[in-house]
């Protein structure tokens, strides 16, 4: 015979000639030589020495074992004393019921939704993260979820977690903030066949993501074409001069023209404007010539008005001097003074008649009545 001691927190399984007999707990035991005892630490996982179902036929043994069956499409989160210990994949696992508390959460990973009671910290842990996929939708975004090519739901802003499996997931996002389309280099003929190049812009924002992504392909491209066609329609029904006069109201016409189509695209248009109207070289030259001619005509008109005013002033002065000999004499002296200012010296040669003539200029003659 042989003596076997089973200590505290241990369990012994007794086999006779390879056949399971019974379970023994703490104590000293004597066994025949053809009996074998397997001692197990109940604080650790249990690995059955034979087919587990044979052991579980012993109700006493089955009562002190946790048996966890994990299927092919499942994982099990194993918590030990409240802390995540490991992730169990497909298989059968046994743990002793002892001072160590074991808890298990079975999760079906054949679906994408995480419906089990698992918090975010656990999902982000290094043990669980390989089984999880995450997508983030920013505050200014909306998204739609597709699973295996099928529409599932609209996603508002936030972080989403799904099980990682063979189901293909696609998340389509749109920016819900106001955005701008550049409509540049549009070569358009006016009603009077003037070839223009137009650079413009349009402002919009997505209001219905299902229309934008599910019911339409490349909604931004379609919106661009709508603005392009509306711009061509507006330019094509006006002559060049009329276009220049009414270019400020083009936005109202364009927005009204594309509104219905934008609604079908799930988009709200809020603004349109023209940055540049570029003329071809020959038209630009003609416009410059017209501008120069207009400026010349305006300058000539101003000069004519000034000449007329000057002539009228001279005429009025002449009339006054004609009626007043003294005023005429003063004017004459004014001109002589201006001449004298520019002469340093005067040499006079001649008889007394020249002196008398100068006196007549500078000295007024007293006339007796």
Secondary structure, 3 states (H helix, E strand, C coil): CEEEEECCCEEEEEEECCEEEEEECCEEEEECCCEEEEEEECCCEECCCCCHHHHHCCHHHHHCEEEEEECCCEEEEEEECCEEEEEECCEEEEEECCCCCEEEEEEECCCCECCCCCCHHHHCCCCCHHHEEEEEECCCEEEEEEECCEEEEEECCEEEEEECCCCCEEEEEEECCCEEEEEEEEEEECCCCCEEEEEEEEEEEECCHHHHHCCCCCHHHHHHHHHHHHHHHHHHCCCHHHHHHHHHHHHHHHHHHHHHHHHHCCEEEEEEEEEEEEECHHHHHHHHHHHHHHHHHHHHHHHHHHHHHHHHHHHHHHHHHHHCHHHHHHHHHHHHHHHHHCCCCCCCCCCHHHHHHHHHHHCCCCCCC
